[in-house]
Each structure stands twice: as structure tokens, then as C-alpha cells.
Amino acid sequence: MESSFITDTQTIETPRLILRKFELSDAQAMFNNWASDSEVTRFLRWDAHQSVNVTREVLRGWVGNYGEGHDYFHWVIVLRETGLPVGAISLLNVSRRDQCAEVGYCLGRRYWGRGIMTEALRAVLEFGFLRAGFNRIEAAHSVRNPASGRVMQKAGMKHEGSLRESYRSSNGFEDCELYAALRSDLPAGAGCESDETCTLRQKSKGDFSDE
Ligand SMILES: CC(C)(COP(=O)(O)OP(=O)(O)OC[C@H]1O[C@@H](n2cnc3c(N)ncnc32)[C@H](O)[C@@H]1OP(=O)(O)O)[C@@H](O)C(=O)NCCC(=O)NCCS
């Protein structure tokens, strides 16, 4: 693997969003806006936090992982307009051997249905392919969570198949749909504009999607 590829979370800017490293001071907003909501965590592998102290502990672990150069990609999603942290998106299960990773995300309920996660996912896919050096990024969603599948489709990921009882949420085993994008799926002209900050031109609806 070429050593010039980014191996740590780096700020990404899109028209409406700033994706940046988490800070300990994000704890209260994270707790209030998404981590305490069992509706948000319904299909996730973790339970809603019962107190902000839980969120603080979780954040302490995450923040401690930054800067180690070991493929740690974990962004808080901040609305440019208000400066408010509203969700999270990450690249997990990285294999440098296979140049692949998995993407996961969640967003505060109050912000659903505004295209926010689609905007964040497009940006993270572009970052993953062009800056972090991945060839394939995959994602899976519970069959009971079709909104997440729609986000994957709108971000240009392709449906690859179904996975039976692929993981466990608080409701038990979840059957999933598997999606993936390849670097070769990126539209011509996609790119990051500076080494310090990845400022992504967002395509108009449909440009990076096969809808
Ligand atoms: C899934 C989630 C990330 C979507 O984020 P979002 O910012 O609301 O997504 P967007 O607004 O970009 O797109 C949502 C799409 O799903 C569609 N949708 C919403 N509910 C739906 C449903 N029940 N069935 C089918 N499509 C649905 C919306 O209409 C929209 O599609 P459209 O633009 O074609 O109309 C957000 O709801 C969330 O964080 N949920 C809780 C955590 C979670 O489930 N994470 C994913 C785990 S795989």
C-alpha cells in the first residue's frame, strides 16, 4: 500500500456539513442529539446511552484513537449553519491488504429526511477512495431499516446481495442487505482540493447515483 494515503480522520467539508474529529466537548450534544435516543440506535450494535457520562466515556476512547496513524476514520457530522453536532459516520473494519473498508453512520432523529446522511456518505466515499486509498467500501443495513438502504443507493452504492442474520441489534439477529461502491464507480472529475482539508464539490442529486 502506498504510504501517501491518509490513515487518520481528516476534516471534510461539503456544502452543508463539516465532518471532523470528535472532541470531548461534543459529549452533551452527542447525548442530546442522537446517542440517548433508542429510536436512533434501534438497528445499531449499541444501546442508547442512559446518561451523558456514558457518552463521555465512549468519546474518551474515540478521541484517544486519533493521531495514531492506524486507519482510524471516525467523524462527527456538524451542521455548518448552526455548528451543531448531529450525527456520526465512520470507516471501519479496514483491510489494507484488500484496500477495503465498511461504512457505518447514524443521525439525530430531528434531522432525518433532509438528505444529510446522503451528503455525508458521498463525501466519505470520495474521501475513502481518493485520500485513504480504498478500492472498495461496503455497507449493510437491516431489512427493517429501508431508509438506510435508500441512503446507500442515493450515494451510488450498488446492491450486492442479502445476508441472513448478519449481526445482532437489541431486537435480535438482523437480516441485511449488502451494498458496496468501488473506486471505479466515482464520477469523472471527483477529487479533494487540498491536503489539509478535503473540500468536496457535491454533485447535484443523481450525479453520483444510478437512480
Ligand atoms: C438511516 C439514516 C442514516 C438516514 O439519514 P437521513 O439523513 O434521514 O437520510 P436522507 O435524508 O439522506 O435519505 C433518506 C431516504 O430514505 C427514505 N426513507 C425514509 N424512510 C423510509 C422508509 N421507511 N422506507 C423507505 N425509504 C425511506 C427517504 O424518503 C429518503 O429517500 P428520498 O430522498 O429518495 O426521498 C437515519 O435515519 C438514521 O441515522 N437512522 C438511525 C441510525 C441508522 O439506522 N443508521 C444506519 C444503520 S445501517
The ligand as an SDF file (V2000), in Angstrom:
LIG
                    3D

 48 50  0  0  0  0  0  0  0  0999 V2000
  -30.8600    5.9450    8.1340 C   0  0  0  0  0  0  0  0  0  0  0  0
  -30.4630    7.4040    8.3480 C   0  0  0  0  0  0  0  0  0  0  0  0
  -28.9470    7.4870    8.4340 C   0  0  0  0  0  0  0  0  0  0  0  0
  -30.9550    8.2380    7.1700 C   0  0  0  0  0  0  0  0  0  0  0  0
  -30.4060    9.5440    7.2670 O   0  0  0  0  0  0  0  0  0  0  0  0
  -31.1390   10.7900    6.5410 P   0  0  0  0  0  0  0  0  0  0  0  0
  -30.2360   11.9650    6.5900 O   0  0  0  0  0  0  0  0  0  0  0  0
  -32.5120   10.9230    7.0740 O   0  0  0  0  0  0  0  0  0  0  0  0
  -31.1840   10.2190    5.0520 O   0  0  0  0  0  0  0  0  0  0  0  0
  -31.5360   11.0530    3.7330 P   0  0  0  0  0  0  0  0  0  0  0  0
  -32.4520   12.1730    4.0700 O   0  0  0  0  0  0  0  0  0  0  0  0
  -30.2400   11.3450    3.0520 O   0  0  0  0  0  0  0  0  0  0  0  0
  -32.2960    9.9500    2.8690 O   0  0  0  0  0  0  0  0  0  0  0  0
  -33.3100    9.1500    3.4490 C   0  0  0  0  0  0  0  0  0  0  0  0
  -34.0720    8.4480    2.3410 C   0  0  0  0  0  0  0  0  0  0  0  0
  -34.7730    7.3400    2.8970 O   0  0  0  0  0  0  0  0  0  0  0  0
  -36.1380    7.4430    2.5390 C   0  0  0  0  0  0  0  0  0  0  0  0
  -36.9250    6.8000    3.5830 N   0  0  0  0  0  0  0  0  0  0  0  0
  -37.2180    7.2470    4.8140 C   0  0  0  0  0  0  0  0  0  0  0  0
  -37.9640    6.3300    5.4610 N   0  0  0  0  0  0  0  0  0  0  0  0
  -38.1270    5.2750    4.6180 C   0  0  0  0  0  0  0  0  0  0  0  0
  -38.7820    4.0290    4.6950 C   0  0  0  0  0  0  0  0  0  0  0  0
  -39.4310    3.6480    5.8020 N   0  0  0  0  0  0  0  0  0  0  0  0
  -38.7380    3.2080    3.6170 N   0  0  0  0  0  0  0  0  0  0  0  0
  -38.0800    3.5560    2.5000 C   0  0  0  0  0  0  0  0  0  0  0  0
  -37.4160    4.7350    2.3550 N   0  0  0  0  0  0  0  0  0  0  0  0
  -37.4440    5.5800    3.4090 C   0  0  0  0  0  0  0  0  0  0  0  0
  -36.3760    8.9290    2.4310 C   0  0  0  0  0  0  0  0  0  0  0  0
  -37.5570    9.2040    1.6970 O   0  0  0  0  0  0  0  0  0  0  0  0
  -35.0940    9.3480    1.6940 C   0  0  0  0  0  0  0  0  0  0  0  0
  -35.1350    8.9760    0.3200 O   0  0  0  0  0  0  0  0  0  0  0  0
  -35.5550   10.0510   -0.8500 P   0  0  0  0  0  0  0  0  0  0  0  0
  -34.5550   11.1770   -0.7810 O   0  0  0  0  0  0  0  0  0  0  0  0
  -35.4720    9.2410   -2.0850 O   0  0  0  0  0  0  0  0  0  0  0  0
  -36.9520   10.5290   -0.5110 O   0  0  0  0  0  0  0  0  0  0  0  0
  -31.0860    7.9870    9.6490 C   0  0  0  0  0  0  0  0  0  0  0  0
  -32.4580    7.7550    9.6000 O   0  0  0  0  0  0  0  0  0  0  0  0
  -30.5060    7.3500   10.9090 C   0  0  0  0  0  0  0  0  0  0  0  0
  -29.4760    7.7650   11.3910 O   0  0  0  0  0  0  0  0  0  0  0  0
  -31.2020    6.3370   11.4360 N   0  0  0  0  0  0  0  0  0  0  0  0
  -30.7710    5.7220   12.7070 C   0  0  0  0  0  0  0  0  0  0  0  0
  -29.4090    5.0560   12.6280 C   0  0  0  0  0  0  0  0  0  0  0  0
  -29.3160    4.0740   11.4780 C   0  0  0  0  0  0  0  0  0  0  0  0
  -30.2790    3.4010   11.1590 O   0  0  0  0  0  0  0  0  0  0  0  0
  -28.1260    4.0070   10.8670 N   0  0  0  0  0  0  0  0  0  0  0  0
  -27.8860    3.1360    9.7350 C   0  0  0  0  0  0  0  0  0  0  0  0
  -27.5690    1.7720   10.1890 C   0  0  0  0  0  0  0  0  0  0  0  0
  -27.2480    0.7150    8.7580 S   0  0  0  0  0  0  0  0  0  0  0  0
  1  2  1  0
  2  3  1  0
  2  4  1  0
  2 36  1  0
  4  5  1  0
  5  6  1  0
  6  7  2  0
  6  8  1  0
  6  9  1  0
  9 10  1  0
 10 11  2  0
 10 12  1  0
 10 13  1  0
 13 14  1  0
 14 15  1  0
 15 16  1  0
 15 30  1  0
 16 17  1  0
 17 18  1  0
 17 28  1  0
 18 19  1  0
 18 27  1  0
 19 20  2  0
 20 21  1  0
 21 22  1  0
 21 27  2  0
 22 23  1  0
 22 24  2  0
 24 25  1  0
 25 26  2  0
 26 27  1  0
 28 29  1  0
 28 30  1  0
 30 31  1  0
 31 32  1  0
 32 33  2  0
 32 34  1  0
 32 35  1  0
 36 37  1  0
 36 38  1  0
 38 39  2  0
 38 40  1  0
 40 41  1  0
 41 42  1  0
 42 43  1  0
 43 44  2  0
 43 45  1  0
 45 46  1  0
 46 47  1  0
 47 48  1  0
M  END
$$$$
